[in-house]
Amino acid sequence: MIEKINSPEDVKKLTIEEKKQLAEEIRKYILEIVSENGGHLASNLGVVELTIALHSVFDLYKDKVVWDVGHQTYVHKIITGRREKLKTLRKLNGIAGFPKTNESETDCFNTGHSSTSVSAALGMARARDLKGENNAVIAVIGDGALTGGMALEALNDAGYSKEKMTVILNDNEMSISKNIGGMSMLLSKLRTKRTYNKSSDAVKKVILKIPAIGKPIVKLVQRVKRSIKQLVIPKMFFEDIGFRYLGPVDGHDIQELERMLKISKELEGPVLIHILTKKGKGYKIAEENPDKYHATGPFEIETGKSKKEKKKDYSKVFGEKLVELAKENEKIVAITASMKDGTGLTKFAEQFPKRFFDIGIAEQHAIGVAAGMAKAGIIPVVPIYSSFYQRAYDQVIHDVAIQNLPVIMCVDRAGIVGADGETHQGTLDMAFFRLIPNLTIMAPKNFKELEEMLEFAVNLNKPVVIRYPRGGEDEYKVEKQEKITLGKAEILKQGNDLTIIGIGKTVTRAMKIAEKVENENNDITVEVINARFLKPIDKETIKKSIEKTKNVITIEDGTIINGLATALQEIIIEDNISEIKIKNYAYPDKFIQHGEVGELEKIYGLDEQTIYRRNQIKK
């Protein structure tokens, strides 16, 4: 069946039974591809029937569907003529793991982060009306994304505006980590409505058959029903803010989904369809472990075991060190935005449940809460992925930095992360954090230095940013490990002819390049500096070195703008240092595509071989 589907029109021609067969074949196909390439598995298996129903009812060449986050669009890509291309999923120059407008006109909006779909869809609905067009606009959003403030702001605006649009709430009771808070509780109560409605309809049919008194009893029952509804569902949140609420409906029943979608097309104003799905549907291992198989590397389908050996990584090292520090200092707490496992906080949550706070997908709130705790004398540690820290920028400035509060902001997945592409690459954090007064910004060269930086930050009593990459440390071992002092760089190797300055993961690369240069040129010596601090940067050490060698290279895994390269140039200009040869290696002022980290480093000239080849110096 799947081989007959080359466009949405092919899906529209199928019978319900054929669509059910297609759903099972699509699940099998996605499982095969993700087991080879890695990717988002559980979320895609959960929306197979929904996606088939959407393409059956709507014309996505005209109608607009905005997928929140967008990691659940593999089914959509298969249906819209990209079935064979899906085999290149997340690979360099292959198909992306998220919607991309440059891939298909049925991808109407690029997404990658949570809670943005309703805003974008509302904007499209307003634009449609201003232009006098006639098309449907749909936002598909998961229940976990509703903890993001932007989603609630958009729902409030959409309900008030009365714009004709549909929001599909994909309620699977699981975001990346299990849903947290009042919104999850509200949806749990709404789920009871389905059972309640079924029993209500059955009773109504029986009573109406009673001669003479049937209708009066039904009217009485309806009044009682309204009272009971207030007990079962204390407040119909979505209806109260202006939406027409439909559901809950079985998100794996194609026929029922199509019926609800057709009803939504006929209704005026904003409509919310509440569907219930199961993450990992059809693959038992993912059904039982939806958080583990939310995003996965290549794995064995039969066992679910990873094809790659699991090695120690920065997130795990961070988590273990934080547990160690928390045992010694009861003021330390950890805050996560629904990424407990991904950021290495699982053990902390188990050992210190009262000092662990999962606030849901709400990075702004995470920093706001941390600022409040810091003001009250607590030491909050907040690990968030680099690309998600962008969302909390105002709170870092307004709530933390202006008040100079001791919040420890750990930036996980800093630098290039690879296959997730532009929306997830962590190349901007050094640039945007460096602009903020009062921040101390550090990056460790290896695991041991991360542990020491975390300990240093806990005792500093100031706002601190510690950035570290995805994955493990370089196998190259740097033996030297000086004690960390505020704003002080570390000279790893003395030299007279070339200075190489690295920060974070690029430090070991700097050392390997230095050794290669010296091995090829016996009369040349290279000085290597581990910057450690981007802010405050060690002007004294750097100035002294470059005045000696007159030749300097910087290497960093961030954007060329406002990072280590900019900091060096500022030192040269401010101190009027002349006749210095400078080469800066960083990512260009652009968004970096998806691909393996090593491939991307080579493309942008940050790999060891390219830097060495471009810097062969002679006396």
BAKOLVO-61425 format. One line per field, with one value per residue (C-alpha): residue number from 0; x, y, z; residue in three letters. Coordinates in steps of 0.5 Angstrom, whole numbers. Each point is the difference from the previous one (the first is absolute). Layout:
<pts>
i c(NUM ...)
east c(X ...)
north c(Y ...)
up c(Z ...)
aa c(ALA ...)
</pts>
This chain:
<pts>
i c(0 1 2 3 4 5 6 7 8 9 10 11 12 13 14 15 16 17 18 19 20 21 22 23 24 25 26 27 28 29 30 31 32 33 34 35 36 37 38 39 40 41 42 43 44 45 46 47 48 49 50 51 52 53 54 55 56 57 58 59 60 61 62 63 64 65 66 67 68 69 70 71 72 73 74 75 76 77 78 79 80 81 82 83 84 85 86 87 88 89 90 91 92 93 94 95 96 97 98 99 100 101 102 103 104 105 106 107 108 109 110 111 112 113 114 115 116 117 118 119 120 121 122 123 124 125 126 127 128 129 130 131 132 133 134 135 136 137 138 139 140 141 142 143 144 145 146 147 148 149 150 151 152 153 154 155 156 157 158 159 160 161 162 163 164 165 166 167 168 169 170 171 172 173 174 175 176 177 178 179 180 181 182 183 184 185 186 187 188 189 190 191 192 193 194 195 196 197 198 199 200 201 202 203 204 205 206 207 208 209 210 211 212 213 214 215 216 217 218 219 220 221 222 223 224 225 226 227 228 229 230 231 232 233 234 235 236 237 238 239 240 241 242 243 244 245 246 247 248 249 250 251 252 253 254 255 256 257 258 259 260 261 262 263 264 265 266 267 268 269 270 271 272 273 274 275 276 277 278 279 280 281 282 283 284 285 286 287 288 289 290 291 292 293 294 295 296 297 298 299 300 301 302 303 304 305 306 307 308 309 310 311 312 313 314 315 316 317 318 319 320 321 322 323 324 325 326 327 328 329 330 331 332 333 334 335 336 337 338 339 340 341 342 343 344 345 346 347 348 349 350 351 352 353 354 355 356 357 358 359 360 361 362 363 364 365 366 367 368 369 370 371 372 373 374 375 376 377 378 379 380 381 382 383 384 385 386 387 388 389 390 391 392 393 394 395 396 397 398 399 400 401 402 403 404 405 406 407 408 409 410 411 412 413 414 415 416 417 418 419 420 421 422 423 424 425 426 427 428 429 430 431 432 433 434 435 436 437 438 439 440 441 442 443 444 445 446 447 448 449 450 451 452 453 454 455 456 457 458 459 460 461 462 463 464 465 466 467 468 469 470 471 472 473 474 475 476 477 478 479 480 481 482 483 484 485 486 487 488 489 490 491 492 493 494 495 496 497 498 499 500 501 502 503 504 505 506 507 508 509 510 511 512 513 514 515 516 517 518 519 520 521 522 523 524 525 526 527 528 529 530 531 532 533 534 535 536 537 538 539 540 541 542 543 544 545 546 547 548 549 550 551 552 553 554 555 556 557 558 559 560 561 562 563 564 565 566 567 568 569 570 571 572 573 574 575 576 577 578 579 580 581 582 583 584 585 586 587 588 589 590 591 592 593 594 595 596 597 598 599 600 601 602 603 604 605 606 607 608 609 610 611 612 613 614 615 616 617 618)
east c(0 5 4 -7 1 3 -4 -6 -5 2 -2 -7 -1 0 -5 0 3 5 2 1 4 4 1 3 5 2 2 4 3 2 2 5 3 1 3 5 1 -2 -6 -6 -4 -5 -4 0 -3 -5 -3 -1 -7 -1 5 -4 -7 3 2 -7 -4 5 4 7 2 -6 -1 5 2 5 4 2 7 0 3 -6 0 3 -7 -2 7 -2 -7 3 4 6 0 7 3 -2 6 5 -4 5 6 4 -3 -6 -7 -1 -3 -5 -4 4 -4 6 -2 -7 -6 -4 5 -3 4 7 0 5 -2 -6 -6 0 -5 -7 4 2 -7 -3 4 -1 -8 0 4 -4 -6 3 2 -7 2 -4 4 1 5 2 5 2 3 1 -2 7 1 -6 4 4 -2 -1 -5 -4 1 -2 -6 -3 1 -3 -6 -1 1 -6 5 -2 5 1 5 1 2 4 -1 5 1 8 4 8 -1 -6 -5 0 -4 -8 0 1 -5 -5 1 -1 -7 -2 2 -6 -5 1 -3 -5 -3 -1 -4 -4 -2 -2 -4 -3 -2 -4 -3 -3 -4 -4 -7 -2 5 6 2 -2 5 5 0 1 6 3 0 3 5 2 1 4 4 3 1 4 3 0 1 0 6 0 -7 1 5 -4 1 -5 3 -1 2 4 0 4 6 1 -7 1 -8 -1 6 -3 -7 3 4 -6 -4 5 0 -7 0 2 5 6 -1 4 0 2 3 3 6 6 7 4 -7 1 7 0 7 -2 -7 3 6 -2 5 5 -2 -2 7 4 7 0 -3 -2 -7 -1 3 0 8 4 5 5 3 -2 6 0 -2 0 -7 1 7 -4 -6 5 4 -6 -2 6 0 -7 2 5 -5 -7 -1 1 -7 -1 -5 -1 -5 -3 7 2 3 3 4 2 -4 -3 4 -1 -7 0 5 -3 -7 -2 6 -2 -5 -3 -4 -2 2 1 7 -2 -3 5 5 -5 -1 7 1 -5 3 7 -2 -3 7 0 5 -4 3 -4 3 -4 2 4 -6 -5 4 -2 -7 2 4 -4 0 7 1 -6 -1 8 5 -3 -1 7 -3 4 -4 4 -2 3 0 -1 1 4 3 -2 -4 -1 -6 -6 3 -1 -5 4 7 3 5 -3 0 7 -2 -6 2 6 -4 -3 3 2 0 7 0 4 1 4 5 -1 -5 5 0 -8 0 5 -4 -6 3 3 -7 -4 5 1 -7 -1 -4 4 -1 4 -1 2 -1 -4 3 7 7 5 4 7 2 2 4 1 -6 1 -4 -6 1 -6 2 7 2 4 6 1 6 6 2 3 -2 -8 -5 -7 -5 -6 -6 -4 0 5 6 2 -1 5 5 0 1 6 3 -1 3 6 1 0 5 5 2 -7 -3 -8 -3 -7 -5 -6 -4 -5 -4 -3 -2 4 5 7 3 7 2 -3 4 6 0 -2 5 5 -2 -3 -4 -7 -5 -7 -4 -7 -7 -4 -2 6 -4 1 4 7 2 -3 2 8 -1 -3 6 5 -4 -1 7 3 4 3 3 -4 -2 -7 -4 -7 -4 -7 -7 -2 -6 -5 -4 3 -3 -1 5 5 5 6 -3 -2 7 3 -5 1 8 0 3 7 3 -3 3 6 1 -2 5 7 5 7 5)
north c(0 5 -1 3 6 6 6 2 -2 -7 0 3 -6 -5 -3 0 -8 2 6 -4 -5 6 2 -6 0 7 -2 -6 5 5 -5 -3 7 3 -6 1 8 2 5 1 -6 -1 7 -2 -7 4 4 -5 0 8 1 -4 3 7 -2 -3 6 6 2 2 3 5 -1 2 -5 2 -5 2 -2 -4 -6 -4 1 -6 -3 7 -1 -7 2 7 -4 -1 -7 -2 6 -2 -5 6 3 5 -2 5 3 -5 1 4 -2 6 3 4 5 -1 -7 0 5 -4 2 7 2 -2 -3 -3 3 -1 4 4 -3 4 7 -2 -3 6 5 -4 0 7 1 -4 4 7 -3 -3 -7 -6 -6 -4 2 -6 0 -7 1 -5 0 1 6 4 1 5 7 2 -6 3 7 -2 -4 6 4 -5 -1 8 1 -5 -1 -7 -5 -6 -3 -7 -2 -6 -3 -6 2 0 6 -2 -1 -2 6 5 5 2 0 -7 -1 4 -5 -6 3 1 -7 -2 3 -5 -6 5 2 -7 -2 6 -1 -7 2 5 -5 -4 6 3 -7 1 3 6 2 -2 7 4 -5 1 7 -1 -4 5 5 -5 -2 8 -1 -6 2 6 -6 -4 6 6 4 -1 4 0 2 6 3 0 -7 -5 -6 -7 -7 -3 -5 -6 2 -7 0 3 0 4 4 2 1 5 4 0 3 5 3 1 4 8 3 -4 -8 -4 -8 -4 -6 -6 -4 -4 1 -5 -3 -7 -1 -3 2 7 0 -2 4 7 4 -4 -1 8 1 -6 -2 -6 -6 -8 0 -7 2 8 0 5 -2 5 -1 5 4 5 7 7 -1 -6 3 7 -4 -5 6 4 -6 0 8 0 -6 6 6 -1 7 -3 -1 -3 3 -3 2 -7 -3 -4 -6 4 5 -5 1 -7 -1 6 0 -7 2 7 0 6 4 -2 4 -2 6 -3 3 7 3 7 -2 -5 6 5 -6 0 7 0 -6 4 6 -4 -3 -7 -2 -2 -4 1 -5 2 -2 6 1 0 5 5 0 2 6 6 -4 -1 8 2 -5 -2 4 7 -2 -4 -6 -7 -4 -5 -1 -6 0 -7 -2 6 0 -4 -6 -3 -3 4 6 8 0 -4 2 3 5 7 -1 3 6 2 -1 4 6 -1 4 -4 -6 -5 -5 -6 -6 -6 -4 -7 -3 1 8 0 -3 5 6 -3 0 7 3 -3 4 7 3 3 -2 -5 -3 -7 -2 -7 -5 -6 -6 -2 3 -1 -6 4 1 7 -1 7 2 7 2 4 8 5 3 -4 -4 -6 -1 -7 1 5 2 6 0 -1 1 -5 2 -5 0 -6 -6 3 1 -8 2 6 -5 -5 5 3 -7 -1 7 -1 -7 2 6 -1 7 3 0 1 3 -3 4 -3 6 -3 6 4 5 3 -2 0 6 0 -7 0 7 -2 -7 4 6 -6 -4 5 -6 -2 -5 0 -7 0 -4 6 6 4 6 2 -6 -1 3 6 1 -1 5 5 -1 1 7 2 -1 2 -6 0 -4 -6 -6 -2 -6 -2 -7 0 -1 6 5 -5 -6 -7 -5 -8 -5 -3 4 -2 1 7 2 -2 4 6 -1 -1 -7 -2 -1 6 5 -3 0 7 2 -3 5 1 4)
up c(0 2 -7 -3 4 -4 2 5 -6 0 7 -1 -5 5 4 8 0 -5 4 6 -3 -3 8 2 -6 1 7 -2 -5 5 5 -5 -2 7 2 -5 0 7 1 3 1 5 -2 -7 1 4 -5 -6 0 1 -6 -4 2 -1 -7 -2 2 -1 -6 2 -6 2 7 5 6 5 4 7 1 -7 2 -1 -8 -3 -2 -3 -4 -2 -3 -3 -5 4 2 -3 2 7 0 0 6 4 -4 -3 -7 2 3 6 6 1 -5 -5 -5 -5 0 -2 -1 5 5 2 5 3 7 5 7 4 1 -6 -4 2 -1 -7 -2 3 -4 -6 1 1 -7 -3 2 -2 -7 -1 -1 2 3 7 5 5 6 2 7 6 7 2 -4 4 6 -5 2 -8 -1 5 -2 -7 2 4 -6 -5 5 0 -7 -2 -7 -3 1 3 6 0 8 -1 7 1 8 -2 -2 0 7 4 0 6 3 0 -8 0 6 -4 -6 5 2 -7 -2 4 -4 -5 4 3 -6 -3 7 -1 -7 2 6 -5 -5 5 4 -7 -1 6 -2 3 5 -4 -3 7 3 -5 1 7 -1 -4 5 5 -6 0 8 -1 -5 5 5 -6 -4 5 -5 -8 -1 -8 0 5 -4 -7 -3 -2 3 -4 4 3 -6 -2 -3 -3 -3 -7 -2 7 -2 -7 3 5 -5 -5 6 2 -8 1 6 1 4 4 1 5 -2 6 -2 4 -3 3 -1 -3 -3 -3 2 7 3 -2 3 6 0 -4 4 -2 -7 -1 -4 -1 -4 -4 4 -1 -2 4 6 0 2 -3 -5 3 6 5 3 6 -3 3 2 4 3 2 4 4 2 2 4 4 1 2 6 2 0 1 -3 -7 -4 -7 -5 -7 -6 -1 -2 7 -4 -6 5 5 6 1 5 4 -1 3 6 1 -2 5 -3 -8 -4 -7 -2 -7 -7 3 0 1 7 1 1 3 6 0 1 6 3 0 3 6 1 -4 -5 -7 -5 -7 -6 -6 -7 -4 -5 5 5 -6 3 7 -3 3 7 0 -1 4 6 1 -3 2 7 0 3 1 -5 -4 -7 -3 -8 -2 -8 -1 -7 -6 2 -7 -2 2 -4 1 5 5 -2 6 -3 3 7 1 -4 3 7 -1 -1 7 6 7 -4 1 -6 0 -4 2 -4 3 5 6 -2 0 7 2 -3 3 7 -1 -3 7 4 -4 2 -7 -6 -4 -7 -1 -7 -3 -6 -1 0 3 1 -5 1 0 7 2 7 2 5 4 5 -3 2 -2 -7 0 -6 0 -4 -2 -4 -1 -7 -4 -7 0 5 0 4 1 5 2 -5 -5 6 -2 -7 1 4 -6 -5 4 0 -7 -2 4 -2 -7 1 5 1 2 7 1 6 2 4 3 1 5 1 -6 5 4 -5 2 -4 4 -2 -7 -1 2 -4 -7 1 1 -6 -5 -3 3 -1 3 0 3 -1 -1 -5 -2 3 7 2 1 -6 1 7 -2 -5 5 4 -6 -1 7 1 -7 -1 -7 -5 2 -5 2 -2 3 -1 2 -3 -5 1 -3 3 -1 -3 2 -1 5 4 -3 -7 2 3 -6 -5 4 1 8 -1 3 -7 -4 6 -1 -7 0 5 -2 2 -1 4)
aa c(MET ILE GLU LYS ILE ASN SER PRO GLU ASP VAL LYS LYS LEU THR ILE GLU GLU LYS LYS GLN LEU ALA GLU GLU ILE ARG LYS TYR ILE LEU GLU ILE VAL SER GLU ASN GLY GLY HIS LEU ALA SER ASN LEU GLY VAL VAL GLU LEU THR ILE ALA LEU HIS SER VAL PHE ASP LEU TYR LYS ASP LYS VAL VAL TRP ASP VAL GLY HIS GLN THR TYR VAL HIS LYS ILE ILE THR GLY ARG ARG GLU LYS LEU LYS THR LEU ARG LYS LEU ASN GLY ILE ALA GLY PHE PRO LYS THR ASN GLU SER GLU THR ASP CYS PHE ASN THR GLY HIS SER SER THR SER VAL SER ALA ALA LEU GLY MET ALA ARG ALA ARG ASP LEU LYS GLY GLU ASN ASN ALA VAL ILE ALA VAL ILE GLY ASP GLY ALA LEU THR GLY GLY MET ALA LEU GLU ALA LEU ASN ASP ALA GLY TYR SER LYS GLU LYS MET THR VAL ILE LEU ASN ASP ASN GLU MET SER ILE SER LYS ASN ILE GLY GLY MET SER MET LEU LEU SER LYS LEU ARG THR LYS ARG THR TYR ASN LYS SER SER ASP ALA VAL LYS LYS VAL ILE LEU LYS ILE PRO ALA ILE GLY LYS PRO ILE VAL LYS LEU VAL GLN ARG VAL LYS ARG SER ILE LYS GLN LEU VAL ILE PRO LYS MET PHE PHE GLU ASP ILE GLY PHE ARG TYR LEU GLY PRO VAL ASP GLY HIS ASP ILE GLN GLU LEU GLU ARG MET LEU LYS ILE SER LYS GLU LEU GLU GLY PRO VAL LEU ILE HIS ILE LEU THR LYS LYS GLY LYS GLY TYR LYS ILE ALA GLU GLU ASN PRO ASP LYS TYR HIS ALA THR GLY PRO PHE GLU ILE GLU THR GLY LYS SER LYS LYS GLU LYS LYS LYS ASP TYR SER LYS VAL PHE GLY GLU LYS LEU VAL GLU LEU ALA LYS GLU ASN GLU LYS ILE VAL ALA ILE THR ALA SER MET LYS ASP GLY THR GLY LEU THR LYS PHE ALA GLU GLN PHE PRO LYS ARG PHE PHE ASP ILE GLY ILE ALA GLU GLN HIS ALA ILE GLY VAL ALA ALA GLY MET ALA LYS ALA GLY ILE ILE PRO VAL VAL PRO ILE TYR SER SER PHE TYR GLN ARG ALA TYR ASP GLN VAL ILE HIS ASP VAL ALA ILE GLN ASN LEU PRO VAL ILE MET CYS VAL ASP ARG ALA GLY ILE VAL GLY ALA ASP GLY GLU THR HIS GLN GLY THR LEU ASP MET ALA PHE PHE ARG LEU ILE PRO ASN LEU THR ILE MET ALA PRO LYS ASN PHE LYS GLU LEU GLU GLU MET LEU GLU PHE ALA VAL ASN LEU ASN LYS PRO VAL VAL ILE ARG TYR PRO ARG GLY GLY GLU ASP GLU TYR LYS VAL GLU LYS GLN GLU LYS ILE THR LEU GLY LYS ALA GLU ILE LEU LYS GLN GLY ASN ASP LEU THR ILE ILE GLY ILE GLY LYS THR VAL THR ARG ALA MET LYS ILE ALA GLU LYS VAL GLU ASN GLU ASN ASN ASP ILE THR VAL GLU VAL ILE ASN ALA ARG PHE LEU LYS PRO ILE ASP LYS GLU THR ILE LYS LYS SER ILE GLU LYS THR LYS ASN VAL ILE THR ILE GLU ASP GLY THR ILE ILE ASN GLY LEU ALA THR ALA LEU GLN GLU ILE ILE ILE GLU ASP ASN ILE SER GLU ILE LYS ILE LYS ASN TYR ALA TYR PRO ASP LYS PHE ILE GLN HIS GLY GLU VAL GLY GLU LEU GLU LYS ILE TYR GLY LEU ASP GLU GLN THR ILE TYR ARG ARG ASN GLN ILE LYS LYS)
</pts>
